[in-house]
Amino acid sequence: MLCYVAPLLGLLVLLQLQPEAAALQAPLRRIAIVGAGAGGLTLANALRKLDTGVDEVEVFERSVSNLQPGTGGGIQINSGASILRLLGFGDELDASAQRITRVLTRAASGRVLLDLDVLEAAERRRNSGQFAASDLKFYAIMRDRLQQMLLAQLPDGCLQLGKEVTNLEQTDKGVSLRFRDGSASQRPYDMVVGADGIAGAVKAAVSGTETPAVDSGLRIQLGVGAGNRPSGADSELHQWFGGNTYALTATYGGIGGKSEMIAIVYQDRKPMGENIGWQTADVTQDAVTRLEERCFPQEVVNVAKGCDRFFQVGVRYRNPLTKWSSTDGRMVLLGDSAHAMPPTLGQGANQAIQDAYCLAERLQALKRGDYGSVREAVRSYEATRKPLVASLLAKSVFLGGVETLDGPVGAFVRDNFFSVMGTVGVAEKIFVDGGVPRV
Ligand SMILES: Cc1cc2nc3c(=O)[nH]c(=O)nc-3n(C[C@H](O)[C@H](O)[C@H](O)COP(=O)(O)OP(=O)(O)OC[C@H]3O[C@@H](n4cnc5c(N)ncnc54)[C@H](O)[C@@H]3O)c2cc1C
Protein backbone atom coordinates (compact mmCIF):
# COMPACT_ATOMS: atom_id res chain seq x y z
CA MET A 1 0.00 0.00 0.00
CA LEU A 2 2.78 2.40 1.06
CA CYS A 3 4.43 2.03 -2.35
CA TYR A 4 1.29 3.64 -3.94
CA VAL A 5 0.79 6.34 -1.31
CA ALA A 6 4.37 7.65 -1.29
CA PRO A 7 4.57 8.60 -5.01
CA LEU A 8 1.03 10.05 -4.78
CA LEU A 9 2.09 12.24 -1.85
CA GLY A 10 5.21 13.25 -3.76
CA LEU A 11 3.07 14.28 -6.74
CA LEU A 12 0.77 16.30 -4.49
CA VAL A 13 3.74 18.09 -2.95
CA LEU A 14 5.14 18.81 -6.42
CA LEU A 15 1.78 20.21 -7.58
CA GLN A 16 1.71 22.43 -4.51
CA LEU A 17 5.22 23.74 -5.20
CA GLN A 18 4.81 24.06 -8.95
CA PRO A 19 3.08 27.47 -9.22
CA GLU A 20 5.57 29.11 -6.85
CA ALA A 21 8.57 27.57 -8.58
CA ALA A 22 7.20 28.69 -11.96
CA ALA A 23 6.50 32.20 -10.67
CA LEU A 24 10.00 32.47 -9.26
CA GLN A 25 11.59 31.52 -12.53
CA ALA A 26 9.43 33.78 -14.64
CA PRO A 27 11.08 37.03 -15.74
CA LEU A 28 10.51 39.81 -13.28
CA ARG A 29 8.28 42.54 -14.70
CA ARG A 30 7.07 44.64 -11.76
CA ILE A 31 9.44 45.85 -9.06
CA ALA A 32 8.71 48.20 -6.17
CA ILE A 33 11.56 50.10 -4.55
CA VAL A 34 11.04 51.40 -1.03
CA GLY A 35 13.06 54.59 -0.46
CA ALA A 36 14.33 57.28 -2.84
CA GLY A 37 17.86 57.78 -1.51
CA ALA A 38 21.00 57.27 -3.60
CA GLY A 39 20.50 53.49 -3.59
CA GLY A 40 16.81 53.40 -4.51
CA LEU A 41 17.07 55.98 -7.29
CA THR A 42 20.18 54.32 -8.76
CA LEU A 43 18.35 51.00 -8.81
CA ALA A 44 15.33 52.53 -10.57
CA ASN A 45 17.66 53.85 -13.29
CA ALA A 46 19.69 50.65 -13.55
CA LEU A 47 16.61 48.43 -13.87
CA ARG A 48 15.48 50.55 -16.81
CA LYS A 49 18.89 50.92 -18.48
CA LEU A 50 20.12 47.33 -18.24
CA ASP A 51 18.27 44.60 -20.14
CA THR A 52 16.47 43.23 -17.08
CA GLY A 53 13.06 42.74 -18.70
CA VAL A 54 11.52 44.80 -15.88
CA ASP A 55 9.00 47.15 -17.42
CA GLU A 56 7.30 48.59 -14.33
CA VAL A 57 9.38 50.23 -11.60
CA GLU A 58 7.73 52.18 -8.81
CA VAL A 59 9.63 54.03 -6.09
CA PHE A 60 7.84 54.82 -2.83
CA GLU A 61 9.32 57.52 -0.60
CA ARG A 62 7.90 58.33 2.83
CA SER A 63 9.12 61.91 2.90
CA VAL A 64 7.61 64.73 0.88
CA SER A 65 10.55 67.07 1.50
CA ASN A 66 13.75 64.93 1.35
CA LEU A 67 14.08 65.45 -2.37
CA GLN A 68 13.52 69.19 -2.34
CA PRO A 69 16.43 71.40 -3.33
CA GLY A 70 18.15 72.84 -0.27
CA THR A 71 17.81 69.77 1.94
CA GLY A 72 20.51 67.44 3.27
CA GLY A 73 24.27 67.70 3.29
CA GLY A 74 26.96 66.72 0.84
CA ILE A 75 28.68 63.43 0.11
CA GLN A 76 31.87 62.32 -1.56
CA ILE A 77 31.37 59.90 -4.36
CA ASN A 78 34.07 57.87 -6.04
CA SER A 79 33.32 54.18 -6.71
CA GLY A 80 29.66 55.21 -6.92
CA ALA A 81 30.65 57.80 -9.52
CA SER A 82 32.16 55.09 -11.74
CA ILE A 83 28.86 53.23 -11.57
CA LEU A 84 26.87 56.36 -12.35
CA ARG A 85 29.12 56.93 -15.34
CA LEU A 86 28.27 53.41 -16.56
CA LEU A 87 24.61 54.38 -16.30
CA GLY A 88 25.12 57.49 -18.43
CA PHE A 89 25.48 60.22 -15.78
CA GLY A 90 29.18 60.98 -16.42
CA ASP A 91 28.72 64.32 -18.17
CA GLU A 92 26.29 65.55 -15.53
CA LEU A 93 28.65 64.57 -12.74
CA ASP A 94 31.52 66.40 -14.41
CA ALA A 95 29.32 69.45 -14.86
CA SER A 96 27.73 69.64 -11.43
CA ALA A 97 29.96 67.89 -8.88
CA GLN A 98 33.20 69.27 -7.42
CA ARG A 99 36.31 67.22 -8.31
CA ILE A 100 38.54 66.37 -5.33
CA THR A 101 42.27 66.42 -6.10
CA ARG A 102 43.91 66.73 -2.68
CA VAL A 103 43.21 65.50 0.86
CA LEU A 104 45.08 67.45 3.50
CA THR A 105 44.94 66.21 7.11
CA ARG A 106 46.22 68.41 9.93
CA ALA A 107 46.22 68.61 13.71
CA ALA A 108 44.53 71.74 15.10
CA SER A 109 48.07 73.02 15.82
CA GLY A 110 48.67 73.08 12.05
CA ARG A 111 50.97 70.03 11.96
CA VAL A 112 50.46 68.20 8.65
CA LEU A 113 49.67 64.52 9.28
CA LEU A 114 48.80 63.43 5.77
CA ASP A 115 48.88 65.17 2.40
CA LEU A 116 47.44 63.07 -0.38
CA ASP A 117 47.60 64.11 -4.02
CA VAL A 118 44.54 62.21 -5.23
CA LEU A 119 45.31 62.45 -8.94
CA GLU A 120 48.86 61.16 -8.52
CA ALA A 121 47.67 58.39 -6.20
CA ALA A 122 45.08 57.22 -8.73
CA GLU A 123 47.66 57.35 -11.52
CA ARG A 124 50.15 55.30 -9.47
CA ARG A 125 47.56 52.57 -8.90
CA ARG A 126 46.47 52.63 -12.54
CA ASN A 127 50.06 52.20 -13.71
CA SER A 128 50.53 49.25 -11.38
CA GLY A 129 47.66 47.56 -13.21
CA GLN A 130 45.60 47.19 -10.04
CA PHE A 131 42.34 48.08 -11.68
CA ALA A 132 41.09 48.14 -15.22
CA ALA A 133 41.41 51.34 -17.18
CA SER A 134 38.37 52.94 -15.55
CA ASP A 135 38.91 56.66 -15.15
CA LEU A 136 38.81 56.93 -11.43
CA LYS A 137 37.39 60.24 -10.24
CA PHE A 138 36.64 61.59 -6.79
CA TYR A 139 33.80 64.07 -6.42
CA ALA A 140 31.97 66.01 -3.73
CA ILE A 141 28.29 66.61 -4.46
CA MET A 142 25.29 67.84 -2.51
CA ARG A 143 22.75 65.12 -1.80
CA ASP A 144 19.87 67.07 -3.37
CA ARG A 145 21.87 67.56 -6.60
CA LEU A 146 22.62 63.85 -6.84
CA GLN A 147 18.99 62.90 -6.22
CA GLN A 148 17.69 65.42 -8.77
CA MET A 149 20.16 64.06 -11.32
CA LEU A 150 18.97 60.49 -10.76
CA LEU A 151 15.32 61.51 -10.76
CA ALA A 152 15.57 63.43 -14.03
CA GLN A 153 15.98 60.26 -16.06
CA LEU A 154 13.02 58.43 -14.52
CA PRO A 155 9.59 58.63 -16.13
CA ASP A 156 6.87 60.81 -14.60
CA GLY A 157 4.93 58.95 -11.93
CA CYS A 158 7.76 56.49 -11.20
CA LEU A 159 8.41 58.18 -7.83
CA GLN A 160 5.58 58.56 -5.35
CA LEU A 161 6.26 60.86 -2.43
CA GLY A 162 4.59 60.75 0.98
CA LYS A 163 4.14 56.96 0.72
CA GLU A 164 5.55 55.30 3.82
CA VAL A 165 5.55 51.53 3.58
CA THR A 166 4.42 50.05 6.87
CA ASN A 167 3.78 46.45 5.97
CA LEU A 168 4.80 43.85 3.40
CA GLU A 169 2.80 40.72 2.69
CA GLN A 170 4.07 37.88 0.59
CA THR A 171 1.98 35.25 -1.20
CA ASP A 172 2.84 32.96 -4.11
CA LYS A 173 1.65 35.75 -6.44
CA GLY A 174 4.20 38.26 -5.20
CA VAL A 175 4.69 40.90 -2.55
CA SER A 176 2.02 43.47 -1.63
CA LEU A 177 2.61 46.74 0.18
CA ARG A 178 0.61 48.66 2.76
CA PHE A 179 1.19 52.34 3.40
CA ARG A 180 0.86 54.58 6.44
CA ASP A 181 -1.91 56.58 4.67
CA GLY A 182 -4.10 53.44 4.73
CA SER A 183 -3.72 52.61 1.04
CA ALA A 184 -2.32 49.38 -0.39
CA SER A 185 -0.72 48.29 -3.65
CA GLN A 186 -3.28 47.39 -6.33
CA ARG A 187 -1.44 44.30 -7.54
CA PRO A 188 1.43 42.34 -5.99
CA TYR A 189 4.99 43.04 -7.15
CA ASP A 190 7.34 40.38 -8.50
CA MET A 191 10.01 41.83 -6.21
CA VAL A 192 10.23 44.51 -3.52
CA VAL A 193 13.59 46.11 -2.82
CA GLY A 194 14.18 47.76 0.53
CA ALA A 195 16.32 50.85 -0.09
CA ASP A 196 14.71 52.46 2.92
CA GLY A 197 17.84 53.32 4.87
CA ILE A 198 18.57 52.54 8.45
CA ALA A 199 14.89 52.86 9.47
CA GLY A 200 14.39 49.46 7.88
CA ALA A 201 10.68 48.56 7.41
CA VAL A 202 11.67 46.10 4.68
CA LYS A 203 14.54 44.82 6.82
CA ALA A 204 12.01 43.82 9.48
CA ALA A 205 9.96 41.90 6.87
CA VAL A 206 13.05 40.15 5.51
CA SER A 207 14.35 39.16 8.95
CA GLY A 208 10.93 38.46 10.42
CA THR A 209 11.85 40.62 13.40
CA GLU A 210 12.96 44.15 14.27
CA THR A 211 16.75 44.33 14.34
CA PRO A 212 17.84 47.51 16.05
CA ALA A 213 20.78 49.43 14.64
CA VAL A 214 23.87 49.80 16.83
CA ASP A 215 24.67 53.25 18.25
CA SER A 216 28.36 53.91 17.50
CA GLY A 217 28.58 56.71 20.07
CA LEU A 218 29.72 59.04 17.28
CA ARG A 219 27.77 62.27 16.79
CA ILE A 220 28.01 64.49 13.75
CA GLN A 221 27.16 68.15 13.39
CA LEU A 222 26.91 69.03 9.75
CA GLY A 223 26.78 72.61 8.51
CA VAL A 224 26.07 73.80 4.97
CA GLY A 225 26.31 77.29 3.54
CA ALA A 226 27.46 79.30 0.57
CA GLY A 227 29.78 81.38 2.77
CA ASN A 228 33.31 80.82 4.01
CA ARG A 229 35.82 78.18 3.02
CA PRO A 230 39.33 77.72 4.42
CA SER A 231 42.40 78.72 2.41
CA GLY A 232 43.24 76.47 -0.54
CA ALA A 233 41.56 75.45 -3.80
CA ASP A 234 37.94 74.27 -4.02
CA SER A 235 39.22 70.83 -5.00
CA GLU A 236 41.01 70.39 -1.65
CA LEU A 237 39.34 68.43 1.10
CA HIS A 238 40.63 69.36 4.56
CA GLN A 239 40.57 67.15 7.66
CA TRP A 240 41.42 68.50 11.12
CA PHE A 241 41.90 66.94 14.55
CA GLY A 242 41.60 68.75 17.86
CA GLY A 243 40.75 67.37 21.32
CA ASN A 244 38.29 64.51 20.86
CA THR A 245 36.93 66.12 17.71
CA TYR A 246 37.41 65.57 13.99
CA ALA A 247 36.35 68.18 11.44
CA LEU A 248 36.12 67.94 7.68
CA THR A 249 35.66 70.96 5.45
CA ALA A 250 35.10 70.81 1.71
CA THR A 251 33.34 72.45 -1.21
CA TYR A 252 30.49 70.51 -2.81
CA GLY A 253 28.87 70.91 -6.21
CA GLY A 254 25.17 71.62 -5.83
CA ILE A 255 22.01 73.01 -7.34
CA GLY A 256 22.62 76.58 -8.47
CA GLY A 257 26.30 76.64 -7.46
CA LYS A 258 28.77 75.41 -4.91
CA SER A 259 28.21 74.90 -1.17
CA GLU A 260 30.69 74.86 1.66
CA MET A 261 30.27 72.15 4.25
CA ILE A 262 31.73 71.28 7.61
CA ALA A 263 31.23 67.95 9.36
CA ILE A 264 32.22 67.86 13.03
CA VAL A 265 32.54 64.39 14.54
CA TYR A 266 32.86 63.62 18.26
CA GLN A 267 32.04 60.87 20.76
CA ASP A 268 29.13 61.07 23.15
CA ARG A 269 28.01 57.96 24.96
CA LYS A 270 24.77 59.56 26.23
CA PRO A 271 21.89 57.89 24.39
CA MET A 272 20.67 60.14 21.60
CA GLY A 273 17.40 58.45 20.72
CA GLU A 274 16.21 58.84 17.17
CA ASN A 275 18.34 60.73 14.71
CA ILE A 276 17.19 64.24 14.06
CA GLY A 277 17.78 63.32 10.44
CA TRP A 278 18.06 65.86 7.66
CA GLN A 279 15.62 68.42 9.06
CA THR A 280 17.21 71.73 9.85
CA ALA A 281 18.24 72.03 13.47
CA ASP A 282 20.11 75.01 14.74
CA VAL A 283 23.22 73.63 16.37
CA THR A 284 25.49 76.36 15.00
CA GLN A 285 26.46 77.83 18.38
CA ASP A 286 27.23 74.43 19.87
CA ALA A 287 29.41 73.58 16.84
CA VAL A 288 31.30 76.89 16.95
CA THR A 289 31.92 76.55 20.71
CA ARG A 290 33.14 72.97 20.27
CA LEU A 291 35.71 74.08 17.65
CA GLU A 292 36.84 77.15 19.62
CA GLU A 293 37.27 75.22 22.88
CA ARG A 294 39.46 72.68 21.09
CA CYS A 295 41.60 75.41 19.51
CA PHE A 296 40.72 74.72 15.88
CA PRO A 297 42.20 77.37 13.55
CA GLN A 298 40.03 80.40 12.86
CA GLU A 299 39.60 79.41 9.19
CA VAL A 300 37.77 76.25 10.35
CA VAL A 301 35.63 78.12 12.89
CA ASN A 302 34.72 80.58 10.13
CA VAL A 303 33.35 77.80 7.92
CA ALA A 304 31.00 76.83 10.76
CA LYS A 305 30.00 80.45 11.33
CA GLY A 306 29.26 80.88 7.60
CA CYS A 307 26.78 77.99 7.45
CA ASP A 308 23.11 78.75 7.02
CA ARG A 309 21.87 75.37 8.09
CA PHE A 310 23.17 72.84 10.60
CA PHE A 311 22.03 69.28 11.30
CA GLN A 312 22.94 66.87 14.04
CA VAL A 313 22.89 63.14 13.60
CA GLY A 314 23.82 60.22 15.82
CA VAL A 315 25.78 57.61 13.89
CA ARG A 316 24.33 54.15 13.95
CA TYR A 317 25.25 51.07 11.97
CA ARG A 318 23.83 47.70 11.05
CA ASN A 319 25.43 44.29 11.26
CA PRO A 320 25.93 43.54 7.55
CA LEU A 321 26.14 39.79 8.07
CA THR A 322 22.43 39.29 8.77
CA LYS A 323 19.80 38.40 6.11
CA TRP A 324 19.57 40.68 3.06
CA SER A 325 16.75 38.80 1.36
CA SER A 326 13.76 36.57 1.97
CA THR A 327 14.20 32.86 1.28
CA ASP A 328 12.84 33.08 -2.27
CA GLY A 329 14.66 36.33 -3.06
CA ARG A 330 11.50 38.36 -3.67
CA MET A 331 12.24 40.83 -0.86
CA VAL A 332 15.78 42.20 -1.05
CA LEU A 333 17.70 44.88 0.81
CA LEU A 334 20.33 47.28 -0.40
CA GLY A 335 22.33 50.22 0.92
CA ASP A 336 21.90 51.42 4.49
CA SER A 337 18.94 49.11 5.11
CA ALA A 338 21.34 46.17 4.69
CA HIS A 339 24.60 47.61 6.02
CA ALA A 340 24.48 51.19 7.31
CA MET A 341 28.03 52.14 8.29
CA PRO A 342 29.62 55.16 10.00
CA PRO A 343 30.45 57.79 7.39
CA THR A 344 34.11 58.01 8.44
CA LEU A 345 35.32 56.47 5.16
CA GLY A 346 32.69 58.29 3.07
CA GLN A 347 31.47 55.00 1.62
CA GLY A 348 27.80 54.45 2.57
CA ALA A 349 26.25 56.06 -0.51
CA ASN A 350 29.02 54.71 -2.74
CA GLN A 351 28.18 51.21 -1.55
CA ALA A 352 24.42 51.75 -1.89
CA ILE A 353 24.96 52.79 -5.53
CA GLN A 354 27.13 49.71 -6.14
CA ASP A 355 24.57 47.42 -4.49
CA ALA A 356 21.90 48.84 -6.80
CA TYR A 357 23.96 48.25 -9.92
CA CYS A 358 25.04 44.78 -8.80
CA LEU A 359 21.44 43.72 -8.13
CA ALA A 360 20.21 45.06 -11.49
CA GLU A 361 23.11 43.35 -13.24
CA ARG A 362 22.21 39.99 -11.62
CA LEU A 363 18.59 40.42 -12.73
CA GLN A 364 19.86 41.08 -16.25
CA ALA A 365 21.85 37.83 -16.02
CA LEU A 366 18.70 36.07 -14.75
CA LYS A 367 16.82 37.20 -17.83
CA ARG A 368 19.69 35.94 -20.02
CA GLY A 369 19.29 32.54 -18.37
CA ASP A 370 22.54 32.59 -16.35
CA TYR A 371 20.63 31.77 -13.15
CA GLY A 372 17.93 29.17 -12.63
CA SER A 373 15.82 31.28 -10.26
CA VAL A 374 15.37 34.66 -8.66
CA ARG A 375 16.83 33.23 -5.50
CA GLU A 376 20.06 32.22 -7.27
CA ALA A 377 20.44 35.66 -8.83
CA VAL A 378 19.85 37.38 -5.49
CA ARG A 379 22.25 35.02 -3.70
CA SER A 380 24.95 35.96 -6.20
CA TYR A 381 24.31 39.66 -5.48
CA GLU A 382 24.60 39.05 -1.74
CA ALA A 383 27.69 36.87 -2.07
CA THR A 384 29.46 39.59 -4.06
CA ARG A 385 28.53 42.57 -1.92
CA LYS A 386 28.39 41.26 1.67
CA PRO A 387 32.11 40.62 2.31
CA LEU A 388 33.06 43.96 0.75
CA VAL A 389 30.70 46.07 2.84
CA ALA A 390 31.46 44.04 5.99
CA SER A 391 35.13 44.89 5.64
CA LEU A 392 34.39 48.58 4.97
CA LEU A 393 32.05 48.74 7.93
CA ALA A 394 34.68 47.32 10.27
CA LYS A 395 37.24 49.86 8.99
CA SER A 396 34.74 52.72 9.37
CA VAL A 397 33.95 51.82 12.99
CA PHE A 398 37.67 51.54 13.79
CA LEU A 399 38.50 54.83 12.07
CA GLY A 400 35.68 56.64 13.88
CA GLY A 401 37.16 55.47 17.19
CA VAL A 402 40.68 56.64 16.30
CA GLU A 403 39.52 59.99 14.90
CA THR A 404 37.79 60.90 18.15
CA LEU A 405 40.35 59.65 20.68
CA ASP A 406 40.48 61.93 23.72
CA GLY A 407 43.17 63.30 26.03
CA PRO A 408 46.90 63.88 25.41
CA VAL A 409 47.66 60.16 24.98
CA GLY A 410 44.67 59.76 22.64
CA ALA A 411 45.81 62.73 20.56
CA PHE A 412 49.37 61.35 20.41
CA VAL A 413 48.15 57.93 19.24
CA ARG A 414 45.73 59.46 16.70
CA ASP A 415 48.15 61.95 15.17
CA ASN A 416 50.91 59.37 14.84
CA PHE A 417 48.49 56.79 13.47
CA PHE A 418 47.51 59.10 10.60
CA SER A 419 51.06 60.25 10.02
CA VAL A 420 52.38 56.66 9.80
CA MET A 421 49.43 55.55 7.63
CA GLY A 422 50.37 58.35 5.24
CA THR A 423 54.09 57.61 5.24
CA VAL A 424 53.76 53.89 4.57
CA GLY A 425 51.11 54.38 1.88
CA VAL A 426 48.21 52.67 3.68
CA ALA A 427 46.09 55.84 3.69
CA GLU A 428 46.59 56.21 -0.06
CA LYS A 429 45.65 52.58 -0.64
CA ILE A 430 42.47 52.81 1.44
CA PHE A 431 41.46 56.07 -0.24
CA VAL A 432 42.08 54.92 -3.80
CA ASP A 433 40.53 51.49 -3.13
CA GLY A 434 37.37 53.31 -2.07
CA GLY A 435 37.15 54.61 -5.63
CA VAL A 436 37.17 51.21 -7.31
CA PRO A 437 33.74 49.70 -7.85
CA ARG A 438 33.29 46.03 -7.04
CA VAL A 439 30.06 44.69 -8.39
C1 LIG B 1 26.96 63.11 8.00
C2 LIG B 1 27.02 62.04 6.96
C3 LIG B 1 27.95 62.13 5.94
C4 LIG B 1 28.03 61.14 4.97
N1 LIG B 1 28.97 61.24 3.98
C5 LIG B 1 29.06 60.28 3.04
C6 LIG B 1 30.01 60.39 1.97
O1 LIG B 1 30.78 61.34 1.90
N2 LIG B 1 30.04 59.40 1.05
C7 LIG B 1 29.21 58.32 1.10
O2 LIG B 1 29.27 57.46 0.24
N3 LIG B 1 28.29 58.20 2.11
C8 LIG B 1 28.20 59.14 3.07
N4 LIG B 1 27.28 59.02 4.08
C9 LIG B 1 26.42 57.84 4.14
C10 LIG B 1 25.27 57.96 3.17
O3 LIG B 1 24.52 59.13 3.44
C11 LIG B 1 24.32 56.77 3.29
O4 LIG B 1 25.06 55.59 3.35
C12 LIG B 1 23.43 56.72 2.05
O5 LIG B 1 22.59 57.86 2.05
C13 LIG B 1 22.61 55.46 2.03
O6 LIG B 1 21.76 55.50 0.92
P1 LIG B 1 20.43 54.63 0.90
O7 LIG B 1 19.79 54.91 -0.42
O8 LIG B 1 20.73 53.23 1.26
O9 LIG B 1 19.55 55.18 2.10
P2 LIG B 1 19.02 56.64 2.44
O10 LIG B 1 19.83 57.68 1.75
O11 LIG B 1 18.89 56.69 3.91
O12 LIG B 1 17.59 56.67 1.78
C14 LIG B 1 16.52 55.95 2.33
C15 LIG B 1 15.24 56.61 1.91
O13 LIG B 1 14.16 55.76 2.28
C16 LIG B 1 13.12 56.54 2.83
N5 LIG B 1 12.33 55.65 3.71
C17 LIG B 1 12.67 55.16 4.91
N6 LIG B 1 11.72 54.33 5.39
C18 LIG B 1 10.74 54.30 4.45
C19 LIG B 1 9.50 53.63 4.36
N7 LIG B 1 9.08 52.80 5.33
N8 LIG B 1 8.73 53.83 3.26
C20 LIG B 1 9.15 54.65 2.26
N9 LIG B 1 10.33 55.32 2.29
C21 LIG B 1 11.13 55.13 3.37
C22 LIG B 1 13.83 57.67 3.56
O14 LIG B 1 12.99 58.78 3.75
C23 LIG B 1 15.00 57.95 2.61
O15 LIG B 1 14.68 58.93 1.65
C24 LIG B 1 27.16 60.02 5.04
C25 LIG B 1 26.22 59.94 6.06
C26 LIG B 1 26.15 60.93 7.02
C27 LIG B 1 25.14 60.80 8.11
The ligand as an SDF file (V2000), in Angstrom:
LIG
                    3D

 53 58  0  0  0  0  0  0  0  0999 V2000
   26.9560   63.1060    7.9960 C   0  0  0  0  0  0  0  0  0  0  0  0
   27.0230   62.0400    6.9640 C   0  0  0  0  0  0  0  0  0  0  0  0
   27.9530   62.1320    5.9390 C   0  0  0  0  0  0  0  0  0  0  0  0
   28.0300   61.1390    4.9690 C   0  0  0  0  0  0  0  0  0  0  0  0
   28.9660   61.2440    3.9780 N   0  0  0  0  0  0  0  0  0  0  0  0
   29.0610   60.2850    3.0410 C   0  0  0  0  0  0  0  0  0  0  0  0
   30.0060   60.3900    1.9700 C   0  0  0  0  0  0  0  0  0  0  0  0
   30.7830   61.3400    1.9040 O   0  0  0  0  0  0  0  0  0  0  0  0
   30.0390   59.4040    1.0480 N   0  0  0  0  0  0  0  0  0  0  0  0
   29.2060   58.3240    1.1050 C   0  0  0  0  0  0  0  0  0  0  0  0
   29.2670   57.4610    0.2360 O   0  0  0  0  0  0  0  0  0  0  0  0
   28.2930   58.2030    2.1130 N   0  0  0  0  0  0  0  0  0  0  0  0
   28.1990   59.1440    3.0670 C   0  0  0  0  0  0  0  0  0  0  0  0
   27.2810   59.0240    4.0750 N   0  0  0  0  0  0  0  0  0  0  0  0
   26.4190   57.8360    4.1370 C   0  0  0  0  0  0  0  0  0  0  0  0
   25.2690   57.9600    3.1710 C   0  0  0  0  0  0  0  0  0  0  0  0
   24.5250   59.1290    3.4420 O   0  0  0  0  0  0  0  0  0  0  0  0
   24.3230   56.7670    3.2860 C   0  0  0  0  0  0  0  0  0  0  0  0
   25.0630   55.5910    3.3550 O   0  0  0  0  0  0  0  0  0  0  0  0
   23.4330   56.7250    2.0470 C   0  0  0  0  0  0  0  0  0  0  0  0
   22.5920   57.8570    2.0530 O   0  0  0  0  0  0  0  0  0  0  0  0
   22.6060   55.4590    2.0290 C   0  0  0  0  0  0  0  0  0  0  0  0
   21.7570   55.4970    0.9210 O   0  0  0  0  0  0  0  0  0  0  0  0
   20.4260   54.6280    0.9010 P   0  0  0  0  0  0  0  0  0  0  0  0
   19.7950   54.9130   -0.4210 O   0  0  0  0  0  0  0  0  0  0  0  0
   20.7310   53.2290    1.2620 O   0  0  0  0  0  0  0  0  0  0  0  0
   19.5520   55.1780    2.1030 O   0  0  0  0  0  0  0  0  0  0  0  0
   19.0230   56.6370    2.4380 P   0  0  0  0  0  0  0  0  0  0  0  0
   19.8280   57.6790    1.7480 O   0  0  0  0  0  0  0  0  0  0  0  0
   18.8940   56.6940    3.9090 O   0  0  0  0  0  0  0  0  0  0  0  0
   17.5880   56.6710    1.7840 O   0  0  0  0  0  0  0  0  0  0  0  0
   16.5210   55.9510    2.3350 C   0  0  0  0  0  0  0  0  0  0  0  0
   15.2360   56.6130    1.9090 C   0  0  0  0  0  0  0  0  0  0  0  0
   14.1570   55.7580    2.2800 O   0  0  0  0  0  0  0  0  0  0  0  0
   13.1150   56.5390    2.8290 C   0  0  0  0  0  0  0  0  0  0  0  0
   12.3280   55.6480    3.7060 N   0  0  0  0  0  0  0  0  0  0  0  0
   12.6690   55.1580    4.9140 C   0  0  0  0  0  0  0  0  0  0  0  0
   11.7180   54.3310    5.3890 N   0  0  0  0  0  0  0  0  0  0  0  0
   10.7410   54.3000    4.4490 C   0  0  0  0  0  0  0  0  0  0  0  0
    9.4990   53.6280    4.3590 C   0  0  0  0  0  0  0  0  0  0  0  0
    9.0760   52.7960    5.3280 N   0  0  0  0  0  0  0  0  0  0  0  0
    8.7270   53.8340    3.2570 N   0  0  0  0  0  0  0  0  0  0  0  0
    9.1480   54.6540    2.2560 C   0  0  0  0  0  0  0  0  0  0  0  0
   10.3250   55.3240    2.2900 N   0  0  0  0  0  0  0  0  0  0  0  0
   11.1250   55.1340    3.3740 C   0  0  0  0  0  0  0  0  0  0  0  0
   13.8330   57.6690    3.5620 C   0  0  0  0  0  0  0  0  0  0  0  0
   12.9930   58.7820    3.7460 O   0  0  0  0  0  0  0  0  0  0  0  0
   14.9970   57.9480    2.6050 C   0  0  0  0  0  0  0  0  0  0  0  0
   14.6840   58.9290    1.6470 O   0  0  0  0  0  0  0  0  0  0  0  0
   27.1640   60.0230    5.0370 C   0  0  0  0  0  0  0  0  0  0  0  0
   26.2190   59.9380    6.0630 C   0  0  0  0  0  0  0  0  0  0  0  0
   26.1470   60.9280    7.0160 C   0  0  0  0  0  0  0  0  0  0  0  0
   25.1400   60.8000    8.1100 C   0  0  0  0  0  0  0  0  0  0  0  0
  1  2  1  0
  2  3  1  0
  2 52  2  0
  3  4  2  0
  4  5  1  0
  4 50  1  0
  5  6  2  0
  6  7  1  0
  6 13  1  0
  7  8  2  0
  7  9  1  0
  9 10  1  0
 10 11  2  0
 10 12  1  0
 12 13  2  0
 13 14  1  0
 14 15  1  0
 14 50  1  0
 15 16  1  0
 16 17  1  0
 16 18  1  0
 18 19  1  0
 18 20  1  0
 20 21  1  0
 20 22  1  0
 22 23  1  0
 23 24  1  0
 24 25  2  0
 24 26  1  0
 24 27  1  0
 27 28  1  0
 28 29  2  0
 28 30  1  0
 28 31  1  0
 31 32  1  0
 32 33  1  0
 33 34  1  0
 33 48  1  0
 34 35  1  0
 35 36  1  0
 35 46  1  0
 36 37  1  0
 36 45  1  0
 37 38  2  0
 38 39  1  0
 39 40  1  0
 39 45  2  0
 40 41  1  0
 40 42  2  0
 42 43  1  0
 43 44  2  0
 44 45  1  0
 46 47  1  0
 46 48  1  0
 48 49  1  0
 50 51  2  0
 51 52  1  0
 52 53  1  0
M  END
$$$$
